[in-house]
Amino acid sequence: MHSSNKSGHAFRSIVSEIDSPLFRIMWVFGAETPQRRHFDNNIITFHIGQGYFLSVAHNLRTECSLVRSMPESVFDQRLAPLLSEAQRAHMERCYVADRANGMRFLELQDPSLANGIAETFRSSGFDTRWVGLEGNGVCSPHLILQFQEEGFFGDNELGGWFPEHCRFYEEHIQRHTYLMELELVKAFYSSDIALYRVKPSFRGFIEKLPVLDIDFSMMEEGMGRLYCLQSSPGGFLGRLLNTASLEGYLDQHQVFHDRIGGNYILEGFRYLIRGYFRFGSSGAPYLIFDPETGKFKANAVQSEASPVQLSINHSREGNFQYVNAIASPLLLIEKELKSIMAGEV
């Protein structure tokens, strides 16, 4: 294949529904109860092989604004002992027991009570950070995969092996959605990178997942064009590949607030990048294209926006753009990532 044909194929594939390694992670409450489950904490991620996914870490230690459900055992053994008698009675009324599956689901007849529930969690000291909710079995991260056709990456037979509660059709977006449960392997908080992997019960499906190889080298001027792969501007369906440029380097030092676990520091070497950055693009990979092999490789992860920003019609929702961004080079975690994926730790 000629190099130009390789390039054209690679550029089309990297944003296509079937071939793109870019996905989303959402944290799911009540995952096994479809009629009552709730999705939250949306973040971009990308597959680097063997069922491992990279994203950012800064969302993990933020607090959930409203816990939607929890196992009865967690309510009784971990939450209730932290509450006063009046608080417990109130929470029992708001979190209604579903004896059929051993869960308690939030039922609010009056939406104004939501703030009071959030304050009860806050004052009790119960860990409502996303990393804490996963650790307590309250909710878990899931990979979101969506296709126009019913098959799992075009494979109807394989899709049929998915657990029934993990595949469904969403009429309002006209997509067939599959959920794959993930587990957090390690959060590199100072570098703002998180590593997930597919739970063992879903390992039989990972061979279908497109993979993005990694280039651990430090991006330098003259290495070639840099690209950002992120979700499309109109919403979370679809993908966008846009050019970006390396503007400089920085040694970051920023205190990240964590009321429950204690503050931590985002620090270390970073890229300063200029390009198009959609609000909510954290976790997006920065790519280098190799014309010889016709393949993209991930080099860094979108961490956060820089203060220089633009808005359209003074509106942030849906169309806020960032002129500059800060990215975490994957070289920061090279040694440990290789050891984890090799099964050495």
C-alpha positions as CSV (number, residue, x, y, z in Angstrom):
1,M,0.0,0.0,0.0
2,H,1.4,3.4,-0.9
3,S,2.1,5.8,2.0
4,S,-0.7,8.2,0.9
5,N,-3.2,5.4,0.9
6,K,-1.9,4.3,4.3
7,S,-2.4,7.8,5.6
8,G,-5.9,8.1,4.2
9,H,-6.9,4.8,5.7
10,A,-5.4,5.6,9.1
11,F,-7.1,9.0,9.3
12,R,-10.5,7.6,8.4
13,S,-10.1,4.6,10.8
14,I,-9.1,6.6,13.8
15,V,-12.5,8.3,13.9
16,S,-14.7,5.5,12.7
17,E,-17.2,3.7,14.9
18,I,-15.7,0.3,14.3
19,D,-11.9,1.1,14.2
20,S,-11.4,3.9,16.7
21,P,-9.6,3.1,20.0
22,L,-11.4,6.1,21.6
23,F,-14.2,5.4,24.1
24,R,-15.9,6.8,27.2
25,I,-16.0,5.6,30.8
26,M,-19.1,6.3,32.9
27,W,-19.7,5.3,36.5
28,V,-22.9,3.3,36.8
29,F,-25.2,2.9,39.8
30,G,-27.4,-0.1,39.9
31,A,-25.8,-1.6,36.8
32,E,-27.7,-4.9,37.0
33,T,-31.1,-3.2,37.4
34,P,-31.6,-1.6,33.9
35,Q,-34.9,0.2,34.8
36,R,-33.3,1.9,37.7
37,R,-29.6,2.3,36.9
38,H,-28.0,5.8,36.6
39,F,-24.9,7.0,34.7
40,D,-22.5,9.7,35.9
41,N,-18.9,10.9,35.8
42,N,-18.3,10.8,32.1
43,I,-14.7,10.8,31.0
44,I,-12.7,10.0,27.8
45,T,-10.5,7.0,27.6
46,F,-8.5,5.0,25.0
47,H,-7.5,1.3,24.7
48,I,-3.8,0.5,24.8
49,G,-4.1,-3.3,24.5
50,Q,-4.9,-6.4,26.7
51,G,-8.0,-4.7,27.9
52,Y,-6.1,-1.8,29.5
53,F,-7.4,1.8,29.2
54,L,-5.8,5.1,30.0
55,S,-7.6,8.3,31.0
56,V,-7.1,11.1,33.6
57,A,-7.1,10.7,37.4
58,H,-8.4,14.1,38.6
59,N,-12.0,13.0,38.4
60,L,-11.5,10.0,40.7
61,R,-11.2,12.0,43.9
62,T,-14.0,14.5,43.2
63,E,-17.2,13.9,45.2
64,C,-20.4,12.5,43.7
65,S,-23.1,15.1,44.1
66,L,-25.9,12.6,44.7
67,V,-25.5,8.9,45.4
68,R,-28.3,7.1,43.4
69,S,-28.2,3.7,44.9
70,M,-26.2,1.3,47.1
71,P,-26.3,-2.3,48.3
72,E,-28.3,-2.9,51.4
73,S,-25.2,-4.2,53.1
74,V,-23.3,-1.0,52.5
75,F,-26.2,1.1,53.8
76,D,-26.5,-1.0,57.0
77,Q,-22.8,-1.6,57.7
78,R,-21.0,1.5,56.5
79,L,-23.4,4.4,56.2
80,A,-25.9,3.8,59.0
81,P,-23.3,3.7,61.8
82,L,-22.2,7.2,60.8
83,L,-25.7,8.7,61.1
84,S,-27.8,10.0,63.9
85,E,-31.1,8.3,64.6
86,A,-33.0,11.1,62.8
87,Q,-30.6,11.0,59.9
88,R,-30.9,7.3,59.5
89,A,-34.7,7.4,59.5
90,H,-34.6,10.2,56.9
91,M,-32.2,8.2,54.7
92,E,-34.3,5.1,55.0
93,R,-37.2,7.0,53.6
94,C,-35.2,8.4,50.7
95,Y,-33.3,5.2,49.9
96,V,-36.0,2.6,49.4
97,A,-35.1,-1.0,49.8
98,D,-35.6,-3.4,46.9
99,R,-35.6,-6.8,48.6
100,A,-35.5,-8.6,45.2
101,N,-31.9,-7.6,44.6
102,G,-30.6,-6.4,47.9
103,M,-30.3,-2.8,46.9
104,R,-31.5,0.6,48.1
105,F,-32.5,3.1,45.4
106,L,-33.0,6.8,45.8
107,E,-36.6,7.8,45.5
108,L,-37.2,11.5,45.8
109,Q,-40.8,12.7,45.7
110,D,-39.6,16.2,46.4
111,P,-36.5,17.2,44.4
112,S,-35.7,19.9,46.8
113,L,-34.6,17.2,49.3
114,A,-31.5,16.4,47.2
115,N,-29.4,19.1,48.8
116,G,-30.3,17.8,52.2
117,I,-29.2,14.3,51.3
118,A,-26.0,15.5,49.9
119,E,-25.3,17.4,53.1
120,T,-26.1,14.3,55.2
121,F,-23.5,12.3,53.3
122,R,-21.0,15.2,53.6
123,S,-21.5,15.7,57.4
124,S,-21.4,11.9,58.1
125,G,-17.9,11.5,56.6
126,F,-19.1,8.7,54.2
127,D,-16.7,8.5,51.2
128,T,-18.6,9.8,48.2
129,R,-15.6,10.3,46.0
130,W,-15.8,8.2,42.9
131,V,-12.8,6.1,43.9
132,G,-14.4,5.6,47.3
133,L,-17.8,4.6,45.9
134,E,-16.1,2.0,43.7
135,G,-14.1,0.7,46.7
136,N,-17.3,0.3,48.7
137,G,-19.1,-1.5,45.8
138,V,-21.7,1.4,45.4
139,C,-21.0,2.0,41.7
140,S,-18.4,1.0,39.2
141,P,-16.8,2.3,36.0
142,H,-18.0,0.9,32.7
143,L,-16.7,1.3,29.2
144,I,-19.5,2.6,26.9
145,L,-19.5,1.2,23.4
146,Q,-22.1,2.3,20.9
147,F,-22.9,1.2,17.4
148,Q,-25.4,2.0,14.6
149,E,-25.7,-1.8,13.9
150,E,-26.6,-4.3,16.5
151,G,-23.4,-6.4,16.3
152,F,-20.5,-5.9,18.7
153,F,-18.0,-4.3,16.4
154,G,-20.0,-5.9,13.6
155,D,-20.1,-9.3,15.2
156,N,-23.7,-10.3,15.8
157,E,-22.8,-13.6,17.3
158,L,-20.3,-12.2,19.8
159,G,-22.8,-9.5,20.8
160,G,-25.3,-12.2,21.8
161,W,-22.9,-13.4,24.5
162,F,-23.1,-10.2,26.4
163,P,-25.0,-10.2,29.6
164,E,-28.6,-9.1,28.9
165,H,-28.4,-6.1,31.3
166,C,-25.2,-4.9,29.5
167,R,-26.7,-4.5,26.0
168,F,-29.6,-2.4,25.0
169,Y,-30.9,-0.1,22.2
170,E,-31.2,3.6,22.8
171,E,-34.0,4.9,20.6
172,H,-33.3,8.6,21.2
173,I,-29.7,8.4,19.8
174,Q,-30.4,5.4,17.5
175,R,-27.5,3.4,18.8
176,H,-27.0,-0.1,20.2
177,T,-25.1,0.3,23.5
178,Y,-22.9,-2.3,25.2
179,L,-21.4,-1.9,28.7
180,M,-18.2,-3.5,29.8
181,E,-17.3,-3.3,33.5
182,L,-13.9,-1.9,34.3
183,E,-11.7,-1.9,37.4
184,L,-9.3,0.9,38.4
185,V,-5.8,-0.6,38.3
186,K,-3.8,2.4,39.4
187,A,-4.2,6.2,39.6
188,F,-1.0,8.2,39.0
189,Y,-2.4,11.2,40.7
190,S,0.6,13.5,40.5
191,S,0.8,12.9,36.7
192,D,-3.0,13.0,36.3
193,I,-3.2,9.6,34.5
194,A,-5.4,6.7,35.5
195,L,-5.1,3.1,34.3
196,Y,-8.2,0.8,34.1
197,R,-8.7,-2.7,32.8
198,V,-11.7,-4.8,31.8
199,K,-13.1,-7.0,34.5
200,P,-12.4,-10.8,34.1
201,S,-16.0,-11.6,33.1
202,F,-15.5,-9.5,29.9
203,R,-12.0,-10.5,28.9
204,G,-13.4,-12.7,26.1
205,F,-14.5,-9.6,24.2
206,I,-11.3,-7.5,24.3
207,E,-9.8,-8.9,21.1
208,K,-12.4,-6.9,19.2
209,L,-11.4,-3.6,20.7
210,P,-9.2,-1.4,18.5
211,V,-5.8,-0.7,20.1
212,L,-3.6,2.4,20.2
213,D,0.1,1.8,20.5
214,I,2.2,4.1,22.7
215,D,5.2,6.2,21.8
216,F,6.9,7.0,25.1
217,S,9.4,9.5,23.6
218,M,9.4,13.1,24.6
219,M,7.6,15.3,22.0
220,E,10.0,17.8,20.6
221,E,9.9,20.5,17.9
222,G,10.4,19.0,14.5
223,M,9.1,15.5,15.4
224,G,6.1,16.0,13.1
225,R,2.5,17.0,13.5
226,L,0.7,16.4,16.7
227,Y,-3.0,15.4,16.8
228,C,-5.7,15.3,19.4
229,L,-8.4,12.5,19.3
230,Q,-11.5,13.5,21.2
231,S,-15.3,13.3,21.1
232,S,-17.0,15.2,18.4
233,P,-18.2,18.8,19.1
234,G,-21.9,18.1,18.8
235,G,-22.0,15.6,21.7
236,F,-20.4,12.4,23.0
237,L,-21.2,10.3,20.0
238,G,-18.7,10.4,17.3
239,R,-15.0,11.3,17.3
240,L,-12.9,14.2,16.2
241,L,-9.3,14.2,15.1
242,N,-7.7,17.7,15.0
243,T,-4.2,19.0,14.6
244,A,-2.5,20.5,17.6
245,S,0.9,22.1,18.1
246,L,3.5,21.9,20.9
247,E,4.0,25.4,22.3
248,G,6.3,24.6,25.2
249,Y,6.9,22.7,28.4
250,L,6.2,23.3,32.0
251,D,6.9,21.9,35.4
252,Q,3.5,21.8,37.0
253,H,2.7,22.3,40.6
254,Q,-1.0,22.6,41.6
255,V,-2.8,21.6,44.8
256,F,-5.9,19.4,44.1
257,H,-8.5,19.6,46.8
258,D,-9.7,16.4,48.4
259,R,-11.8,16.9,51.5
260,I,-11.9,13.2,52.4
261,G,-8.6,11.7,51.5
262,G,-6.5,14.8,51.9
263,N,-5.2,17.2,49.2
264,Y,-2.7,16.0,46.7
265,I,-0.4,17.8,44.3
266,L,-0.5,17.6,40.5
267,E,3.1,18.1,39.6
268,G,5.9,17.2,37.1
269,F,6.8,17.6,33.5
270,R,4.0,18.6,31.1
271,Y,3.4,19.7,27.5
272,L,1.8,23.1,26.7
273,I,-0.3,22.5,23.6
274,R,-2.3,24.8,21.3
275,G,-5.3,23.6,19.3
276,Y,-9.1,22.9,19.5
277,F,-10.2,21.6,22.8
278,R,-13.8,20.9,23.6
279,F,-15.0,21.2,27.1
280,G,-14.9,17.7,28.6
281,S,-12.0,16.5,26.5
282,S,-10.0,15.4,29.6
283,G,-8.5,11.9,28.9
284,A,-8.2,12.4,25.2
285,P,-4.9,11.1,23.7
286,Y,-2.4,13.2,21.8
287,L,-1.2,11.3,18.8
288,I,1.9,11.1,16.6
289,F,1.5,9.8,13.1
290,D,4.1,7.5,11.6
291,P,3.9,7.8,7.8
292,E,6.1,4.8,7.3
293,T,3.9,2.4,9.2
294,G,0.7,4.3,8.5
295,K,-0.2,4.2,12.2
296,F,-1.0,6.6,15.0
297,K,0.6,6.2,18.4
298,A,-0.4,7.8,21.7
299,N,2.2,10.1,23.2
300,A,0.3,12.1,25.9
301,V,-3.1,12.5,27.7
302,Q,-5.2,15.6,27.8
303,S,-5.1,16.7,31.5
304,E,-6.6,20.2,31.7
305,A,-7.2,23.4,30.0
306,S,-5.0,26.4,30.4
307,P,-6.7,29.7,31.5
308,V,-6.8,31.2,27.9
309,Q,-10.2,30.3,26.7
310,L,-12.8,31.2,24.0
311,S,-16.6,31.0,24.1
312,I,-19.2,31.3,21.4
313,N,-22.0,33.8,22.1
314,H,-20.8,34.0,25.7
315,S,-22.1,30.4,26.2
316,R,-20.1,27.7,27.8
317,E,-22.5,24.8,27.6
318,G,-21.8,22.7,24.5
319,N,-19.5,25.1,22.7
320,F,-16.8,26.2,25.1
321,Q,-13.3,26.0,23.5
322,Y,-9.9,26.1,25.0
323,V,-7.0,27.7,23.1
324,N,-4.3,26.1,25.2
325,A,-4.2,22.8,27.1
326,I,-1.9,21.0,29.5
327,A,-1.0,17.4,28.6
328,S,0.7,14.6,30.6
329,P,3.3,12.8,28.5
330,L,3.1,9.0,28.8
331,L,6.8,8.9,29.5
332,L,5.9,9.9,33.0
333,I,4.5,6.4,33.7
334,E,6.5,4.4,31.2
335,K,8.3,2.1,33.6
336,E,5.4,1.3,35.9
337,L,2.9,0.9,33.0
338,K,5.1,-1.6,31.2
339,S,5.6,-3.6,34.4
340,I,1.8,-3.7,35.1
341,M,1.0,-4.8,31.5
342,A,3.7,-7.4,31.6
343,G,2.2,-8.8,34.8
344,E,5.2,-8.0,36.9
345,V,3.3,-6.1,39.6
